[in-house]
Every structure is written in C-alpha cells, then in structure tokens.
Amino acid sequence: MSDRLFGLPVVRTIGASVSERRLDRLPVLVIDHPRARAAVTLQGAQLIAWQPAGAEPVLWLSEQARFEPGRAVRGGVPICWPWFGPVAEPSHGFARLLPWELTESGEDGSGVTLTLTLRESERSRTYWPHAFTARVTIRLGLECAIDLEAHGDHESTAALHSYFRVGDIDTVTVAGLGKTYLDDLLGTEGRQEGDLAFTTPLDRVYPQADDVSLINDPGRGRTIEVRHRGQSDVVLWNPGEPGCTDLAAGGHHGFACVETARIRRPLVSTPGHPARLGLTVRVGQRAAGGPPPGPASQVDPDR
C-alpha cells in the first residue's frame, strides 16, 4: 500500500512536502518529508500511514480496505467521535465517515503539521443534534502526535482507534495497562497480571492504565511507545479469526489496536473550553527478548 500511496498522481500541491492525491474514491493528503512519509484521508481526518525516516511503517492498513465515501477505512487511526462503540448509528460515531477540511498546513526541518476541521452541518444533525466544531491536529516527523479538540456545549465519548503494525499478534505483549479491565466480549471484569499477551479475539477496556503503553513486538524487533493525553481508558482490540469486515483471512496477525479513549468519563465541552484527547507515538529498536527502552463471543464488525 505504501508504494501505491506515494505513486498516486498529484491533484494539487499544498506545500513542499504535502500534496493532495486521490485514492480510489477518496481524496488523500500525502506527506513526503525527510523526517517521515505519511498519508491522511480527508474523510475522517484519518491517518492511514506513517513511516519515520530509517524505520519500517508503524501503522497497519488492511489490504482489503475500501476507500469509498461514507465507508469506514480499516486501519490507520480512525477518529471515533462523538461516541464510541455501537451505542448509536453509525457505530463509533460519524466523524470518521464525513469529509473534513484542511484548515492549516505547515512544515519545518522536524516534520509536517496538519490541522483538519469538521463543523456542524445538515448531515451531522441527522446523527447528533448539537452544534460543534471538531479539530484534529496531526504532527508527523520522527514522532507522530494526534490531538482531537471538541468545541461546543455537549458531552461525547471518543477514541483514537490506532492500528499498529506488528510481526505476529501471537508474540506481542503490551505493558502499562494497570490492574483491572472490562472484557466486552465476555461481559465480565478481570485483573491484569503483568504484561498482556494477546489471546485473540480480544476486546478490553482498561480504566486504570498508565499514561504510556509499551507494545513489545519481537517479530519486528522493536517497541512502540504510545503516550496518552486526556484519556480515561485504554482499549485493546484484535478480532481474531474469522475477523471482521475488510480483513483478509489471517489478517488479524498483522496488527494490535491500542486505543487512547474517553469512555468511562465522557469528554465535556463548554463554550470557551474545548475537550481534548491526544496521543504521541514513537518507535524504539530492541533485541528480541531484551528489555524495552525507557520512555522517549461476537466481535463488533464495524469497529
């Protein structure tokens, strides 16, 4: 997919390192900077690729992802807002299904910063009655940061639903999750003893997680550090086999979802005081089995 993204014809040039192109039926912003290569769909303000210089791609994107208006894209970092999960239609909110506007673009020697904006519209009011402005700022370089701001007078739930590319989910572990979890597949509560090893399918909410999650991926000889901001929960998800829509047979082996979320404690936006949720990702190399570097039932088919 990376080769395909960066080989797409340029529709318009936005900056020295940023251009708009078209991926099937969706416009996509392609970033080609000395510090990183990346891509963001205007639908959903969704980061679908990020590869820092000197490293392998960090995000996973399904080989069967469909790039069509109004259809969720399987992979990258979908913005789930103004609700998380199947509590209303569409599942995981409408923000990932509507077109956003690129309102700012800048770059310097360290990377590229994009700001995308979604405003209340006739279409959004068919889903949600509130006036709002949502902004997503994405900073792309050797690190990747995503920040969601929700302006208005309302409450919402949200998640930055990150799909991280791994060598094999069966060998991946995650540290920093706290002691308790809610298991959405079993409808039970449990205690986490040590690091999590994926036994798929998995769908858990960790309400006492640390501010940093460390994904240990011996298959690719690296760790992925996910630093959460403004979260009340961290969600871990992998659908297992037979998986879900837009996922090839066996495709679940290639990714781990570690999501920065506000579920247990909703985001509260008031006039002049937007609600915020964010994450920063960086990658560290390690030898297999070595210590990580220091800080630097039914699966929902529409996740």
N, C-alpha and C positions, 0 to 999 in steps of 0.2 A: 504493500500500500504506500510506503514512503516514496518509492521511486515513482509511483503513479502520481502522487500529490505534487511532487516537485517538477514533474514533467508536464503538468497541465498548462494549456495556453493562458497567457496573461490577458485578463479582461481590462484591467486598469492598474496603473502603478500608483501606490499610495505613499510610499517612501522608498529610500534606498534599499531597505531590506524587506519591505512589505508590499504585497500585490494582492489584488482580488482575482480569483480564478473561479472556475465552475466545475464542481464535482458531481457528475450526473445532473440532477435537477436542483442542486443547492449551491448558492454562492459560498465560497470559502476564502478566508484570508490566509495566505501562505507567507511564512516568515523564513527568510534565508539570511541569517546573520552570522558573523564569525564565531559568536558565542553559542548559538543554538539554531536549530531548524525546528519549525513548528507549523501547525495549521489549526485554524479556528473557524467553525461554521457560523455564519450569521444567524441561521436558525438556532435558537437556543443559547447563543454565545458559548458554544461548546468547544473546548479544546479537545481536538481529536488526535494530535500528535505533538510530541516534544522530545527532542534529542539534543542534549547538551553536547558541546564540542568534546570530542575524544571519548564519548560514551555511546553505548547502544541506545536505541529508543527505549523510553521509560514507560510510556503508556501503551495499552493494548487496544486494538481496534479489530472487531470481528471481520473475518474475510467475507462474511455474508451480510455485513451492514448495508442498509438501504438508505440512499441519500435522496429522499423524497420529501416535499413539503408536507408538514403535519405528521410525519412519522418519526418516532424516536430513533436516534442513531445508537447502535450497540457498541459502546466503547468510549475511550477518552474520559472526559469529566463532564457528564451531564449535570445541568443545574436543576435540581429538584426543588421547585418553589411554585406557589405559596403553600403547598402541602407536600408531605412525604408519604408515600405508600398508596394503597388502594382505598383511602378514606373517602375519596370523591373521584369524579371523572373529569379529566383523564388521570389515570394513576400517575403519581409523582408530580402532579401539577401541570400547568400549561406553559410555564416559562421555557421548557426545553423544546416545545413544539411551535413557538411563534417566532417570527423574524425580529431580530434586534437590529439596532442602528449603531454603526461605528461612529462614536462621537469624539474620540480623541485617539491619536496615534503619535508616538514619539519614540526615538531611539538615540542611543549613545554607545560608547565603547563597551558597556557592560551588557547591552541587550536591547530589547524592544518592549514597550509598554502600550497596551491597547485598552481602551475603555469602550464598552458597549452598553447601550441603554434600551430598556423596554418600558413603555409608558402605557397607562390605561387606554383602552380602545374599545370600540364597539364589540370586537371579537372577545377581548378579555372579560368584558362584562357578562358575556353569556356563561362564563365559568365562575366568576367571582365578582361580587357587587362593589368592591372597594376601589377608590381612587388610589393610584400608586405610581411611583417611578422606581424601577429597579436598575441598578448599575452593577456591572461586573468589570473589574479591572484585572487584567492578566499581565504579569511581568515575566518575560521569557529571556533567560540567559543560562548561565551555568546552574542557577537555581530557577525554580518555577514557583510563582505565587499567584493565587487566585483569591480575589476578595469580592464578596457579594454585599451590596448595600440595598436595603429596602426602605424607601421613603414613603411616608403617608401616615394614616391613623388606623392601624389594624394590627392583628396578630397573625402569625404564619408559622409553619414549620418548614424545614429545608434540609437539604443535604448536598454536598459536593461529592457526587457519586463516582469516585475515582476508580478506574480500572487500571491496575498496574501490571505490566508485562513481566511474567516470571518464567523460569525454565520449566518447572513442573510443579503444579499446586501440591502434589503429594509430598514434596520435600520442603515446602515453605513453612516458616514459623513467623509469628508476629509477637513482639514484646510491647509492654506498656499499656495493657488493656485493663488493668485494675482487677478486682477480686470477684465481681459479680457480673452476670449477664442475663438478658431476657432472650429466650430462644423462640423466635417467631414461627419456626416450623413445628415445634413440639408444644408451644403454648405454655412453657414452663420457665422457671428461674433456675439459675445454676451458679456455681462458684468456679472461677478460673484458677487453676493451679499452675503457676509458671507460664511460660510462653504458650501461645495457641499453635497447635498443629492442625491443619485443615483436614477434617474428615467430612467429605462432601456428601450430600448437599449441606450447606451451612448458611444460616441467616440469623445473626445475633446482634443485639443492641447492647453495648457496654456503657452503662450510665456513670461509671466512676473511673473512666480511662484517664491515663496521663495526658499531658499536653503534647507529648511526642510518641508516635507509634513507629517502631522499627521493624521493617519487613526484611527478614533474612532469607535470601534467595541463593542457596548454594549452587543451583543449576546454572545460574548466570554469574556466579562468583561475585555477588555484590549485595549490599544492603540498600534499602530505600528508606530514607527518613521522612516521615510525614509530620510536620509541625502544625497542630490545630490551633485556630484562634476563634474565640467566641462560641465554642461548641458546648453542648450539654451532654452529647453522646458521641460515641464512635461506633459505626456499623461495620460488621464484617459479613461479606456475602460471596458465595460461589454456588452456582445452581447444581453442580454435579452433572451426571449423565442420567436421563437424556437431555438435560439442559433446558433451554428456553428458545424463544423465537430469535431468528437472526444469528444462530450459533451452530456451527458445523459439528458433526459428531466428533467427540473428543476435544472440542474447542475449549471446554472448561479447564483443561490442564494448563492453559497458557496465561491465566490471569488470576489475580487476587484483588477483590474490591475491599478497600479500607477507606471508609467514608467519614468525612467531617460533617457532623449533623447537629441540628436542633430539633429534637423530637419530644423528649420528656419535658423540656422547658421551652415553650414557644418563643420565637422572636417577637418582640414588641416594638413597633414603630409608632412614634408620636410626632406631631408637627415640630420640625427643627431638630429631631433626634432620631436619625435613621438607625435601624437594626443592622448588625454586621455579623458576617460569618466568613472565615477565611482559612487558607492553608498555605504552607510553603513546603516544597519538596526538594530534596537534594539526594544525590546518589554517592555512595561510598563503595570502594572496592575492598574485597576481603578474600582471604584464602578460605577454601571450603573447610568448615569445622572450626575456623578461628574466631576470636572474639570480635564483635561488631565495633566499628569506630565510635568514638564519642559523639555527642550531639553536634554537629556542624549544622416428608409429608407432601405439600404441594408448594412448588416454588412459584412466586408471582411471575407470570410470563411477560409482564410489561415493565419489569424492573430495568 
